[in-house]
């Protein structure tokens, strides 16, 4: 009798572990799909930017950029120009 109960408990434990692994695998698959979609969307948005190095180099450091293509919010119907952010890549001496 005790041996049968022990076997039933072990089977239930194994079934619960198997079910948890399956749920975890499904959650990971969903996360992978979300990450893929985010990366794909970001790359698609980045491919819309057509700013050359020369365009950026001609802008004086103290001026506000104008006439540069920037990303617009996907929810707007007309393009808007948000304030761009430039990263200085030179090292200070």
N, C-alpha and C positions, 0 to 999 in steps of 0.2 A: 504494500500500500504506500509506504513512504517513498519507495523507489519510483513508483508510478507518478506520484506528485512531483518528485524532483525532476523527472523527465518532462512532465507537462510544463513546469516552471522554466526549464531550460529551453523548451520549444517556444514558449511565449516570449522569453527574453530574446531569443534569436530572431523571431518574427518582428519584434519591436525594433531591434537593431537594424534589420534589413529594411524595414519601412522608413526609419530615420535616414539611412544612407540614400534611399531612393528619393526622399523629399529633398535632401541636401543636394543631390545630383541635379534635380529639377531646378532648384533655386540657383545653383551655379550656372546652369544653362541659360536661365533667364537673365542673370547678371551679365554673362558673356554677350548675349544678344543686345542688351542695353548699351554696353560699352562699345560694341561694334557700331551700333546706330549712332551713338554720340561722336565717335571718331569719324565715321563716314560723313556725318553732317558738318562737323568742324572742317574737315578737309574740303568738302564741297564749298563751304563759305570762304575758306582761304583761297580757293582757286578763282574766286570772283575778284580778288584784289589785284589790280594792275598798276602797282606803283614801282617805278624803277629806282635804282640806286641814285641815278642822276636827279630824279624828282626830289628825293629826300635831301641830297647833298646841296641843292640850290636854295634850300630854305634856311634863312639866317636863324641862329639859335634863339633869338629873342622874339621872333615873329610867330604868329599863329598860322598854321598851314591852311591853305585854301586850294580848292581845285583838285584835291587828292581823293581818290576813290576809297571809301571806307565801308565797313560792314554796316548794314542797316538792320534794324529789328525786323524779323520775319512777319510781325503782326502789323506793321505799318504799310500803307498803300503807296506813299511817296517816300523816296529815299531821304534820309536825314543824315547829317554829318555830325557824328559825335566827336568829342574832343579826342584826337589821337594821342597815343602814348608812344614816345620814342625812347629807346633804351640806348644809353651811351655805351659803346663797346671799347672805348679806349681806357687805359689804366692811368690814374693820376701819378704824377712823379713825386 
